[in-house]
Amino acid sequence: MRLAHLARAGAALTAAAVAALALPGVASAHVTVNPNTATQGGYTKVTFRVPNEKDDASTVKLEIAIPTDKPIASVSLKPVQGWTAVTENGKLATPIKTDDGEITEAISKITWTASAGAEIKPHTFQEFDVSLGPLPTADQIVFKALQTYSNGEVVRWIDEPAAGAEAEHPAPVLKLAKKTDAGAAPTAGANTAAQDAAATANDDDETDGTAITLGAFALILGLAGLFVAVLAYRRAGRTS
């Protein structure tokens, strides 16, 4: 009876290890902003990367919130074939002062909607480019995102980062560094190539880190399952 319990425990641990090995692809399948760093006061081009982790539904809509408490005066979109983009303006609590006067409204939301046939199919991704600037004097910008699927499900990527905790539905975050050069702020054209290269590196690092952690956990579970199975086998040999 005890041997049967041991054998079942070994099988359960092995199954858990297999399931853990399958997790990295799911854990990393969230909406991201790339590159994830920029300079305060400068202009930048970012890409919102939207993967579809579903097996039986397509992504048909993406909504990105632009926080008005950290307003961005200039927001422009690159057309995406098969997708319609609509922007919404919001009132600013503190107007932005420019050479042309004060700006009292700014874009607070971008919504991309797919036309028939352009949806993000299962296990594929789409990218949406946005030019932003001047960037505010802040440590980071959190772009809360809503991802809508063809089956009506809405995934809310709105969890803000917290120290020592991994969010279940993390929002895309753009980290802002202080400008160290006393010269002019970098322009979108001057740093686009470097940012595109950094985008790939950031995504790879994030995915690799998750995969390594979960892979190690799966290996430990697998070894534990093997140990339990060997123990059950030895005891069975002694009692036979």
C-alpha positions, 0 to 999 in steps of 0.5 A, spaced: 500 500 500 505 504 501 509 502 495 503 504 491 503 511 494 510 512 493 509 510 486 503 515 485 507 521 488 513 520 484 508 520 478 505 526 480 512 530 481 514 528 474 507 531 472 508 537 475 515 538 472 513 537 465 507 542 467 513 547 470 517 546 463 511 549 459 510 555 463 515 560 461 512 561 454 505 563 458 509 567 463 512 571 458 506 572 453 504 579 456 504 586 452 510 589 453 513 596 451 520 596 447 525 598 448 523 599 456 528 605 457 528 612 455 531 619 457 527 624 460 525 630 456 527 627 450 523 624 444 523 616 443 519 611 438 516 605 442 513 599 440 507 595 444 508 588 442 502 584 443 503 576 443 497 571 443 497 566 448 491 563 446 489 556 443 482 558 440 481 565 440 485 571 436 486 578 439 482 583 435 483 589 440 488 593 444 487 599 448 493 603 451 492 608 456 497 614 456 497 617 463 495 624 464 498 625 470 505 624 466 502 628 460 506 627 453 505 633 448 506 629 442 503 622 440 503 620 433 502 613 431 505 608 425 499 605 421 498 598 422 496 594 416 489 591 417 488 595 424 484 602 425 487 606 430 483 611 434 485 616 440 482 619 445 484 626 449 484 627 456 484 634 460 490 635 464 491 637 471 497 641 470 497 644 463 504 643 459 507 650 457 510 650 450 513 655 445 506 655 442 503 656 448 499 652 453 497 645 452 491 643 456 489 636 453 493 631 451 492 624 448 490 619 454 488 613 450 490 609 444 485 604 441 487 599 435 481 595 432 483 589 427 479 588 421 477 581 418 483 577 417 488 582 420 487 579 427 493 576 432 492 569 431 493 564 436 501 563 438 503 569 433 504 577 435 503 584 432 507 590 434 504 597 434 509 603 434 508 610 437 512 616 437 512 620 444 515 626 447 517 630 450 518 625 455 516 627 462 521 628 468 519 622 472 522 615 473 517 611 469 511 611 465 506 605 466 502 604 460 496 600 462 493 595 457 487 591 455 487 586 450 481 583 447 480 576 444 475 574 439 471 570 444 469 576 448 475 575 453 479 581 456 485 581 459 487 587 463 495 588 463 494 593 468 498 591 474 504 596 476 510 593 478 512 592 486 518 591 489 520 584 491 513 581 487 512 579 480 505 581 477 500 576 475 498 581 469 504 586 469 503 593 465 508 595 460 513 600 463 517 605 460 523 607 465 526 614 464 533 616 466 535 623 467 538 626 462 546 627 463 548 631 457 547 638 457 546 638 450 540 637 446 535 632 448 535 626 443 530 625 438 527 619 435 531 619 429 537 619 432 536 613 437 531 609 433 536 604 431 539 603 438 532 602 441 530 597 436 536 593 438 535 594 445 528 592 444 530 585 442 535 584 447 530 586 453 525 581 450 530 576 450 533 577 457 526 577 460 524 571 457 530 567 458 530 569 466 523 567 466 525 560 463 531 559 467 528 560 473 522 555 471 526 550 468 531 550 475 524 549 478 522 543 474 529 540 474 528 540 482 521 537 481 523 532 476 529 529 480 524 529 486 520 524 482 525 520 480 528 519 487 521 517 490 520 512 484 527 509 485 525 508 493 519 505 491 522 500 486 527 498 491 522 497 497 518 493 492 524 488 491 526 487 498 519 485 499 518 480 493 
